[in-house]
Amino acid sequence: MRETSARLLKLLSLLQTHRDWSGTELAERLGVTPRTVRRDVDRLRTLGYPVSASAGVAGYRLGAGTQLPPLLLDDEEAVAVAVGLRTAAGATVAGIAETSVRALVKLESVLPSRLRHRVQALQSATVPLAQGGPVVAPDTLTAIAAACRDHETLRFSYRSHDATETRREAEPHRLVFSGRRWYLLAYDTGRADWRTFRVDRLALRTPNGPRFTPRQAPAPDLADYASRALSTAPYHHQARFTVHAPAAQVQERMPATAATVEPRDAQSCTVTAGAHSLDELALWVGLLGVPFTVHEPPELVEHVRGLAARLAASAGD
């Protein structure tokens, strides 16, 4: 059985070169008869590998199937894929970063120690150009993703925006990538509520805590929930505006972590945002370059009136 399994892996490795193999060629490479090759091909098909066969010289070829069967990678291929996934995990290409982290968790969990060391050595010798956001170690991302998958409580130290450090225990739910920063959406057991943590501000402590039964998500649309949490919750002031421009036009001017935008009609939208100062809110919405109305907080309404008067006075007659 062990010899048969090893032969199947070698046969699969040959077929994954995406060329046509005759039965005679495969038999010579594997040291078996053409009849054994036919039986081994049937076993691969049973496992989900779509091996096509044609009469004559063309022979056998591994095709694309409707499902992805297990892949067989040699050492060099495994290192190349792992490094590529680590690089993509820090990229700003929409949609690829989160997927890369999930794939990297699966790959690194089965990499032999010798290959894991090679990946780490190559990664440490690579200097990526800055993407404009805080750097997060791929090992931290994969550790969090694995805890999300395995439903294990995370223990970590967390540094808030004012540099206050606290110790937290949380049930991780999802990683959120905004394009510049990574966030962890988790249920904070100490505060008995859902929280969103910046991954670059946390330091994981080992080992992880006990396993937990996953809770119901805090909202059906996690992207919208994260956007609201990130654009208002961390700030001293939360504001709501009506902006007299199409929602799509306003969304192009700001990231999801800066504000949430909800359409009112074809020509206006409601914008909710947060900031640590009223001046920042007033200038931020004013620089959109379109008419707007301030609804709350009341102190921002008065602040905008005073700012408008000062700006008008500064223009003279």
C-alpha positions in Angstrom: 0.0 0.0 0.0 2.8 2.4 0.9 4.6 1.7 -2.4 1.3 2.2 -4.3 0.7 5.6 -2.6 4.2 6.7 -3.4 3.8 5.7 -7.0 0.5 7.6 -7.2 2.2 10.7 -5.9 4.9 10.4 -8.5 2.4 9.8 -11.3 0.5 12.9 -10.2 3.7 14.9 -10.1 4.4 13.9 -13.7 0.8 14.7 -14.9 0.9 18.1 -13.2 3.5 19.3 -15.7 0.5 19.8 -18.1 2.0 17.9 -21.1 0.7 14.8 -22.8 2.2 11.5 -21.6 1.9 8.2 -23.4 1.2 5.1 -21.3 4.6 3.7 -22.3 6.4 6.8 -21.1 4.7 6.8 -17.8 5.3 3.1 -17.3 9.0 3.6 -18.0 9.2 6.6 -15.5 7.4 4.7 -12.8 9.0 1.3 -13.4 5.7 -0.5 -13.9 3.7 -2.0 -16.7 1.2 0.1 -18.9 -1.6 -1.9 -17.3 -0.5 -0.7 -13.8 -0.5 2.8 -15.2 -4.1 2.5 -16.3 -5.1 1.2 -12.9 -3.3 4.1 -11.2 -4.9 6.6 -13.5 -8.3 5.2 -12.5 -7.4 5.6 -8.8 -6.5 9.3 -9.4 -9.9 9.8 -11.2 -11.6 8.3 -8.1 -9.8 10.9 -5.9 -11.1 13.7 -8.1 -8.3 14.3 -10.5 -9.6 14.8 -14.1 -7.2 12.7 -16.1 -8.1 12.5 -19.7 -6.9 9.7 -22.0 -6.8 9.6 -25.8 -5.9 6.8 -28.2 -2.6 6.9 -30.1 0.4 9.0 -29.3 -1.2 11.7 -27.2 -1.9 9.5 -24.2 -2.7 11.0 -20.8 -3.2 14.6 -19.7 -4.3 16.2 -16.4 -7.2 18.6 -17.1 -9.1 21.3 -15.2 -11.9 19.9 -13.1 -15.1 21.4 -11.5 -13.5 21.0 -8.0 -9.9 21.6 -6.8 -8.4 18.3 -5.7 -5.3 18.2 -3.4 -2.2 19.7 -5.0 1.2 18.1 -5.0 4.0 20.6 -4.7 7.7 19.9 -4.7 10.0 21.7 -2.3 10.8 24.6 -4.6 7.1 25.1 -5.6 6.0 25.1 -2.0 8.5 27.7 -1.0 7.6 29.9 -4.0 3.8 29.7 -3.2 4.4 30.4 0.5 6.5 33.5 -0.2 4.0 34.7 -2.8 1.1 34.3 -0.4 3.0 36.2 2.3 3.7 39.0 -0.2 0.1 39.1 -1.3 -1.1 39.3 2.3 0.5 42.7 2.6 -0.7 43.9 -0.8 -3.5 46.5 -1.4 -5.1 44.6 -4.3 -8.8 44.4 -3.5 -9.9 41.0 -2.3 -6.5 39.2 -2.5 -5.1 39.9 0.9 -7.7 38.1 3.0 -7.7 35.1 0.7 -3.9 34.9 0.8 -4.0 34.8 4.6 -6.4 31.9 4.6 -4.4 30.0 2.0 -1.2 30.7 3.8 -2.6 29.3 7.1 -3.4 26.0 5.3 0.0 25.8 3.5 2.2 26.7 6.5 0.4 24.1 8.7 1.7 21.3 6.5 5.1 22.7 5.5 8.1 20.6 6.8 10.3 22.4 9.2 13.2 22.7 6.6 10.9 24.4 4.1 9.4 26.7 6.8 12.9 27.9 7.6 13.6 28.6 4.0 10.4 30.7 3.6 11.3 32.7 6.7 14.9 33.3 5.5 13.7 34.5 2.1 11.1 36.7 3.6 13.6 38.3 6.1 15.9 39.0 3.2 13.2 40.8 1.2 12.6 44.5 1.5 9.1 45.5 0.3 8.3 49.1 -0.7 6.0 50.8 1.9 2.3 50.7 1.1 1.4 53.7 3.2 -0.1 51.7 6.1 1.3 50.1 9.3 3.3 46.9 8.9 1.8 43.7 10.3 3.8 40.5 10.5 2.4 37.7 8.3 3.0 35.3 11.3 0.6 37.4 13.4 -2.1 37.3 10.6 -1.8 33.6 10.2 -1.9 33.0 13.9 -5.1 35.1 14.2 -6.6 33.4 11.1 -5.9 30.0 12.6 -7.6 31.0 15.9 -10.6 32.2 13.9 -10.7 28.8 12.1 -10.2 26.7 15.2 -12.4 28.8 17.5 -9.7 29.4 20.0 -9.7 32.4 22.4 -6.9 34.9 21.7 -4.9 36.5 24.5 -3.1 39.7 23.6 -1.8 43.1 24.8 -3.5 46.0 23.1 -2.3 49.6 22.7 -5.1 52.2 22.1 -4.7 55.4 20.1 -3.6 57.3 23.2 -0.9 54.7 23.9 -2.8 53.1 26.9 -2.0 49.4 27.0 -4.4 46.8 28.3 -4.6 43.0 28.3 -7.5 41.5 26.4 -9.1 38.1 25.9 -11.3 37.8 22.9 -13.1 35.3 20.7 -11.9 36.0 17.2 -14.4 36.1 14.4 -12.9 37.6 11.3 -9.9 39.6 10.0 -10.9 42.8 8.1 -8.6 44.4 5.6 -9.3 48.1 4.8 -6.7 48.5 2.0 -4.2 50.1 4.4 -4.7 48.4 7.8 -5.7 45.0 9.2 -8.4 44.8 11.9 -9.6 41.9 14.1 -13.4 41.7 14.6 -13.8 39.7 17.9 -16.0 39.3 20.9 -14.2 40.9 23.9 -15.0 38.5 26.8 -13.8 41.0 29.4 -16.1 43.8 28.1 -18.9 41.4 27.1 -19.3 43.1 23.7 -18.0 43.0 20.1 -14.9 45.1 19.4 -12.7 45.9 16.4 -8.9 45.9 17.1 -6.1 47.2 14.9 -3.8 44.2 14.4 -0.7 46.4 14.3 -1.5 47.6 17.9 -1.8 44.1 19.4 0.8 41.7 20.6 -0.3 38.1 20.8 0.4 36.1 24.0 0.8 32.4 23.9 -0.6 29.9 24.3 -4.1 30.7 23.0 -7.0 30.4 25.5 -9.7 27.7 25.5 -11.9 26.8 22.5 -15.3 28.5 22.3 -18.6 28.0 20.6 -18.9 30.7 17.9 -21.4 33.4 18.6 -23.9 34.9 16.1 -22.2 37.6 14.1 -23.0 41.2 15.3 -24.6 42.1 12.0 -25.5 40.3 8.7 -23.2 42.6 6.7 -19.9 42.5 8.5 -18.2 44.9 6.0 -20.8 47.6 6.8 -20.5 46.8 10.6 -16.8 47.1 10.5 -17.0 50.4 8.5 -19.3 51.9 11.1 -17.2 50.8 14.0 -14.0 52.1 12.4 -15.3 55.4 11.2 -17.1 56.5 14.4 -16.4 54.4 17.5 -12.7 55.4 18.2 -13.4 59.2 18.1 -14.6 61.8 20.6 -17.1 63.3 18.2 -19.5 61.5 15.9 -21.2 63.5 13.2 -24.0 63.0 10.7 -24.4 65.0 7.5 -26.6 65.1 4.5 -24.3 65.5 1.5 -26.0 66.7 -1.7 -24.2 64.4 -4.1 -24.7 60.8 -5.3 -23.5 58.2 -2.8 -21.1 56.6 -5.3 -19.4 60.0 -6.0 -18.9 60.6 -2.2 -17.6 57.0 -1.6 -14.9 57.5 -4.2 -13.5 60.4 -2.1 -13.1 58.5 1.2 -12.1 55.1 2.5 -14.6 52.9 4.3 -12.6 53.5 7.6 -13.2 57.3 7.3 -17.0 57.3 7.1 -20.1 55.4 6.2 -22.1 56.5 3.2 -25.8 55.6 2.8 -27.9 56.7 -0.3 -30.9 58.9 0.4 -31.9 59.3 -3.2 -30.2 59.6 -6.6 -28.7 63.0 -5.7 -27.9 62.9 -2.0 -26.6 60.6 0.8 -26.2 60.4 4.5 -22.6 60.5 5.7 -21.6 59.4 9.3 -18.0 60.1 10.4 -16.0 60.6 13.6 -13.0 62.7 14.6 -11.2 64.0 17.7 -11.9 67.6 16.9 -14.8 69.7 15.5 -12.5 71.6 13.2 -11.4 68.3 11.6 -15.0 67.3 10.9 -15.9 70.7 9.5 -12.9 70.9 7.2 -13.2 67.3 6.1 -16.8 67.6 4.9 -16.2 71.1 3.5 -13.4 69.8 1.3 -15.7 67.4 -0.4 -16.6 70.3 -2.6 -20.3 69.8 -2.6 -23.2 71.3 -0.6 -23.9 69.6 2.7 -26.2 69.9 5.8 -25.0 69.2 9.4 -27.5 67.3 11.6 -25.5 66.4 14.7 -23.9 66.8 17.1 -25.4 70.3 18.0 -22.0 71.7 18.9 -20.8 70.9 15.4 -23.7 72.9 13.9 -22.7 76.0 15.9 -19.0 75.4 15.1 -19.7 75.3 11.3 -21.7 78.6 11.6 -18.8 80.2 13.4 -16.3 78.9 11.0 -18.4 80.1 8.0 -18.5 83.6 9.5 -14.7 83.6 10.0 -14.1 82.5 6.5 -16.5 85.0 5.1 -14.9 87.8 7.1 -11.4 86.8 6.0 -12.4 87.4 2.4 -13.1 91.1 3.1 -15.6 93.0 0.9 
